[in-house]
Amino acid sequence: MKQVTQTSLDAYKSIQADSLKLTHSYKEIIETLQKNPNLTDYEIATKLGYSDPNKIRPRRHELMKAGYLLSFSKRKCEISKVVAKTWQLVCIFPMEHMEKN
């Protein structure tokens, strides 16, 4: 497993302290994008077991506004078959350091 640098840990702690509390829903989206970068809302929802992307959009939007995610590109979604934005984490978060909720 890749070693996490101290600066990455410090950045993560800073974001967590200054931003929204990472609930289970946020963590699911972050973990999904860590394992599968550059997914559309529909693809994120599908990987999390939802058929409706509106189940994840509010949390994904909040993560974007808080600076966790950015719109990476646009491409044809594998699920909806239409061109959609893809999302990428701004930095990698060490999941073992996220507080349990």
Backbone as CSV, one residue per row, in Angstrom:
resi,resn,N_x,N_y,N_z,CA_x,CA_y,CA_z,C_x,C_y,C_z
1,MET,0.842,-1.188,0.000,0.000,0.000,0.000,0.883,1.245,0.000
2,LYS,0.420,2.264,-0.678,1.181,3.499,-0.815,1.292,4.213,0.531
3,GLN,2.482,4.695,0.850,2.741,5.454,2.080,2.174,6.862,1.942
4,VAL,1.473,7.339,2.961,0.901,8.677,2.946,1.918,9.637,3.566
5,THR,2.200,10.734,2.856,3.170,11.695,3.375,2.539,12.531,4.482
6,GLN,3.365,13.102,5.322,2.876,13.937,6.418,2.146,15.164,5.890
7,THR,2.620,15.721,4.786,1.939,16.895,4.238,0.530,16.541,3.765
8,SER,0.341,15.349,3.204,-0.996,14.916,2.801,-1.899,14.754,4.013
9,LEU,-1.359,14.182,5.076,-2.136,14.034,6.311,-2.508,15.399,6.884
10,ASP,-1.557,16.329,6.878,-1.823,17.675,7.389,-2.898,18.367,6.553
11,ALA,-2.820,18.224,5.241,-3.817,18.837,4.360,-5.194,18.238,4.609
12,TYR,-5.231,16.927,4.757,-6.497,16.249,5.038,-7.098,16.741,6.347
13,LYS,-6.298,16.818,7.394,-6.787,17.265,8.700,-7.281,18.705,8.632
14,SER,-6.582,19.536,7.880,-6.971,20.930,7.727,-8.315,21.047,7.026
15,ILE,-8.476,20.313,5.948,-9.738,20.339,5.210,-10.859,19.818,6.089
16,GLN,-10.596,18.729,6.800,-11.632,18.145,7.638,-12.037,19.117,8.746
17,ALA,-11.091,19.779,9.339,-11.389,20.700,10.434,-12.127,21.935,9.939
18,ASP,-11.773,22.418,8.765,-12.341,23.660,8.253,-13.597,23.454,7.419
19,SER,-13.939,22.242,7.127,-15.009,21.993,6.197,-16.101,21.159,6.838
20,LEU,-16.918,20.551,6.003,-18.027,19.782,6.534,-17.551,18.503,7.207
21,LYS,-18.333,18.059,8.174,-18.016,16.816,8.866,-18.284,15.664,7.900
22,LEU,-17.322,14.782,7.773,-17.443,13.705,6.800,-18.328,12.585,7.335
23,THR,-19.571,12.608,6.920,-20.511,11.564,7.308,-20.301,10.347,6.425
24,HIS,-21.047,9.311,6.711,-20.951,8.069,5.948,-21.189,8.308,4.453
25,SER,-22.184,9.140,4.121,-22.493,9.419,2.714,-21.325,10.079,1.994
26,TYR,-20.694,11.045,2.653,-19.528,11.702,2.051,-18.389,10.704,1.877
27,LYS,-18.154,9.900,2.894,-17.060,8.930,2.840,-17.264,7.928,1.714
28,GLU,-18.508,7.512,1.496,-18.788,6.571,0.408,-18.398,7.171,-0.943
29,ILE,-18.735,8.417,-1.154,-18.408,9.082,-2.421,-16.896,9.241,-2.552
30,ILE,-16.236,9.678,-1.484,-14.782,9.845,-1.514,-14.096,8.507,-1.785
31,GLU,-14.495,7.455,-1.083,-13.889,6.137,-1.279,-14.106,5.645,-2.711
32,THR,-15.297,5.869,-3.243,-15.596,5.442,-4.616,-14.701,6.164,-5.613
33,LEU,-14.510,7.467,-5.426,-13.659,8.220,-6.352,-12.174,7.935,-6.142
34,GLN,-11.783,7.501,-4.944,-10.391,7.095,-4.750,-10.102,5.836,-5.552
35,LYS,-11.042,4.921,-5.544,-10.858,3.643,-6.243,-11.118,3.769,-7.736
36,ASN,-11.993,4.705,-8.113,-12.419,4.855,-9.508,-12.465,6.336,-9.869
37,PRO,-11.339,6.959,-10.152,-11.357,8.390,-10.455,-12.117,8.704,-11.742
38,ASN,-12.590,9.940,-11.810,-13.218,10.469,-13.027,-14.528,9.771,-13.389
39,LEU,-15.400,9.635,-12.405,-16.717,9.054,-12.633,-17.762,10.156,-12.757
40,THR,-18.844,9.850,-13.469,-19.998,10.733,-13.535,-20.877,10.488,-12.308
41,ASP,-21.848,11.370,-12.088,-22.783,11.165,-10.979,-23.484,9.815,-11.099
42,TYR,-23.921,9.487,-12.303,-24.625,8.227,-12.535,-23.729,7.032,-12.202
43,GLU,-22.461,7.110,-12.595,-21.525,6.012,-12.334,-21.230,5.889,-10.839
44,ILE,-21.096,7.026,-10.151,-20.892,6.990,-8.693,-22.095,6.328,-8.035
45,ALA,-23.293,6.783,-8.404,-24.518,6.236,-7.817,-24.610,4.729,-8.048
46,THR,-24.317,4.297,-9.261,-24.395,2.872,-9.589,-23.410,2.060,-8.759
47,LYS,-22.193,2.549,-8.613,-21.195,1.837,-7.808,-21.607,1.744,-6.341
48,LEU,-22.417,2.723,-5.885,-22.890,2.712,-4.501,-24.226,1.977,-4.350
49,GLY,-24.725,1.408,-5.446,-25.944,0.609,-5.374,-27.241,1.371,-5.576
50,TYR,-27.157,2.596,-6.076,-28.354,3.397,-6.332,-28.630,3.442,-7.826
51,SER,-29.903,3.387,-8.192,-30.257,3.509,-9.609,-30.478,4.964,-10.007
52,ASP,-30.667,5.832,-9.023,-30.943,7.246,-9.273,-29.754,8.101,-8.829
53,PRO,-29.124,8.842,-9.761,-27.983,9.670,-9.369,-28.352,10.798,-8.412
54,ASN,-29.633,11.132,-8.324,-30.051,12.171,-7.380,-29.871,11.745,-5.929
55,LYS,-29.618,10.475,-5.695,-29.334,9.983,-4.344,-27.971,10.470,-3.853
56,ILE,-27.049,10.719,-4.767,-25.692,11.143,-4.368,-25.393,12.598,-4.717
57,ARG,-26.155,13.193,-5.610,-25.849,14.555,-6.082,-25.764,15.599,-4.972
58,PRO,-26.689,15.611,-4.014,-26.566,16.640,-2.967,-25.250,16.528,-2.198
59,ARG,-24.845,15.313,-1.825,-23.582,15.133,-1.081,-22.384,15.425,-1.980
60,ARG,-22.446,15.002,-3.248,-21.350,15.280,-4.175,-21.210,16.789,-4.377
61,HIS,-22.326,17.484,-4.495,-22.294,18.941,-4.652,-21.676,19.611,-3.419
62,GLU,-22.049,19.154,-2.232,-21.484,19.710,-0.998,-19.986,19.452,-0.911
63,LEU,-19.558,18.261,-1.328,-18.122,17.952,-1.347,-17.395,18.870,-2.328
64,MET,-18.012,19.144,-3.466,-17.406,20.046,-4.453,-17.300,21.459,-3.881
65,LYS,-18.385,21.949,-3.284,-18.368,23.302,-2.722,-17.352,23.436,-1.588
66,ALA,-17.124,22.348,-0.860,-16.178,22.376,0.252,-14.729,22.205,-0.221
67,GLY,-14.534,21.947,-1.516,-13.183,21.849,-2.051,-12.605,20.449,-2.098
68,TYR,-13.404,19.435,-1.849,-12.927,18.054,-1.894,-12.844,17.528,-3.324
69,LEU,-13.771,17.969,-4.187,-13.876,17.463,-5.555,-13.794,18.600,-6.551
70,LEU,-13.435,18.237,-7.776,-13.529,19.188,-8.866,-14.034,18.464,-10.098
71,SER,-14.667,19.243,-10.964,-15.131,18.695,-12.226,-13.897,18.471,-13.087
72,PHE,-13.684,17.249,-13.509,-12.452,16.897,-14.200,-12.579,17.047,-15.714
73,SER,-13.635,16.499,-16.251,-13.824,16.555,-17.705,-15.281,16.238,-18.020
74,LYS,-15.565,16.155,-19.297,-16.870,15.693,-19.758,-16.622,14.537,-20.706
75,ARG,-17.459,13.529,-20.594,-17.368,12.376,-21.486,-18.703,11.647,-21.490
76,LYS,-18.832,10.690,-22.375,-20.050,9.898,-22.441,-20.107,8.975,-21.222
77,CYS,-21.174,9.092,-20.449,-21.357,8.265,-19.259,-21.632,6.826,-19.681
78,GLU,-21.011,5.880,-18.988,-21.194,4.461,-19.297,-22.612,3.985,-18.966
79,ILE,-23.292,4.668,-18.052,-24.629,4.249,-17.625,-25.714,4.955,-18.438
80,SER,-25.683,6.287,-18.444,-26.746,7.063,-19.108,-26.536,7.197,-20.612
81,LYS,-25.310,6.995,-21.049,-24.943,7.110,-22.478,-25.035,8.542,-23.016
82,VAL,-25.049,9.527,-22.121,-25.023,10.929,-22.540,-23.751,11.576,-22.001
83,VAL,-23.344,12.685,-22.589,-22.153,13.388,-22.134,-22.449,14.021,-20.778
84,ALA,-21.561,13.784,-19.817,-21.748,14.295,-18.456,-20.395,14.660,-17.863
85,LYS,-20.433,15.505,-16.833,-19.212,15.857,-16.103,-18.699,14.645,-15.338
86,THR,-17.383,14.564,-15.241,-16.775,13.564,-14.359,-16.163,14.302,-13.178
87,TRP,-15.984,13.587,-12.082,-15.513,14.174,-10.831,-14.237,13.508,-10.386
88,GLN,-13.375,14.314,-9.776,-12.092,13.816,-9.288,-11.825,14.442,-7.924
89,LEU,-11.192,13.663,-7.042,-10.787,14.192,-5.746,-9.676,15.207,-5.929
90,VAL,-9.693,16.249,-5.107,-8.643,17.263,-5.150,-7.349,16.679,-4.613
91,CYS,-7.436,15.853,-3.574,-6.267,15.136,-3.060,-6.738,13.797,-2.530
92,ILE,-5.804,12.909,-2.269,-6.124,11.578,-1.764,-6.263,11.644,-0.250
93,PHE,-7.341,11.075,0.257,-7.605,11.079,1.688,-7.290,9.713,2.280
94,PRO,-6.493,9.680,3.339,-6.216,8.401,4.000,-7.452,7.970,4.787
95,MET,-8.200,7.010,4.285,-9.476,6.636,4.875,-9.340,6.128,6.309
96,GLU,-8.221,5.543,6.636,-8.058,5.032,8.009,-7.963,6.161,9.028
97,HIS,-7.755,7.385,8.566,-7.660,8.524,9.487,-8.960,9.308,9.602
98,MET,-9.974,8.912,8.833,-11.257,9.596,8.935,-11.960,9.169,10.226
99,GLU,-12.540,10.138,10.921,-13.204,9.812,12.174,-14.449,8.985,11.891
100,LYS,-14.729,8.078,12.793,-15.896,7.215,12.667,-17.130,7.981,13.089
101,ASN,-18.207,7.869,12.307,-19.486,8.507,12.642,-20.557,7.459,12.789
